[in-house]
Amino acid sequence: MFKERQITSMSLLAYALPAAAFAIPTIPVAIHVPGLYAEDMGLGLAAVGAALLIARFFDIISDPLAGIISDRFPLPWGRRKTWVILGALAAGFGLYRLFSPPAGADINYLLTWSVVLYVGWTFVTVPYNAWGAELSETYDGRTRITTAREACGVIGILVASIAPFLLSYMELDDEASRQGIVWIAFMFGTPALIFLILLVPERPRPPSAKPYFSRASLKAIAKNSLFIRLVTAWFLNGTANALTVILLPLYIKYVLAVPHETRDALIFLYFASAVLALPFCAKLSKRLSKHQSWSVIMTGASLTFLLVPLVGPGDVWLFAIVCAITGAALGADLALPPAMQADVIDIDRLHTHEERAGLFFAFWGMATKLALALAIGCAFPLLDATGFVTDGTTNSPPALMMLMVLYATVPAALKFAAIGLMWNYPLSRKRQEALRRRLSRRPSSPRKRAAA
């Protein structure tokens, strides 16, 4: 068996902690920015929606740019960590400006600082995830790293979900509450980034005799069938999860019909279950494999959605079971596929002699964002077409049926499609160890490789 070069527990903690800070602003941005600019600033929903859509376009196309730059252009602090720091500074400043618009801020102000925020986030997440893939060379070690990182990320989401309750006790106005989120992220993020810089090692980019975008290397990506298969399953399952997350509050409010506090408790249960399930997912992947563990857990989530048609008004405990199991499955979705992504990058390293984890995780990020865009772009128009309303009036049975189908039936079908791709996935622990042995015997010098 290929021997693990273990990352120390201190380095692992230092690597994972920034994920909490990076995740804290995500929910507040999604909730507060549209209302702030459409209503408080008087820009209107149509204009705000168009501006945010354009900003998201820049967000998506910035992924490959961030991957290429972090792969090829190291700065004094390192190939990954420098870009993480610069991206965090840009995202933090963009977040501050978005949440503190001056009087008379127009649509160009919203567009400019949304682009700064989203592109900054991209320059954080792409190098950060690629860095994690390079911290371990072994099958189970990569699961350990992604599990720690994603646990911290979900904890950041939980902090963001309870922050409004904590800030409400301080009797702050709306602007001060928004700034409170910025300061919470800053207080978490600053020490976490300092520990990241000081305590986490980074693999230097080896010398290369080949151009980064040679025809042969690009063909290697296209022919990396396991990468294509994995990212397709990731996209399908990501679309399923996006539908579940964006429709969960609507389902609780209009089908379960419970008070606001119960809704918040169920949403908290969903994300808390993801954190609590992560150690179980890591242990299961050691007993089986990453792809089979992921498939088993996706199957459990898909079957749990069969309970959703049984949920009626007031059925809190039955729906709590749905939230707990599907939330636990979210933990596996966050931890296991990125660890598998690190494994398929070994195939590219073997065939191209290049370190391009940043570029691969850029494609991964694009698939994630496209999945969310597809979920939003399909779910809300379909609900609108059936007459679904959020103005307090009673929804018709067809509208509620469409909500149930989009929240449960479609995600279950998408997850089963992802399971079909993953169940017989051939990159097992044994094959990955064979890949690492071949890579360890490869000459490190480009001149030696050319002569080999």
Disulfide bonds with the S-S distance in Angstrom:
none
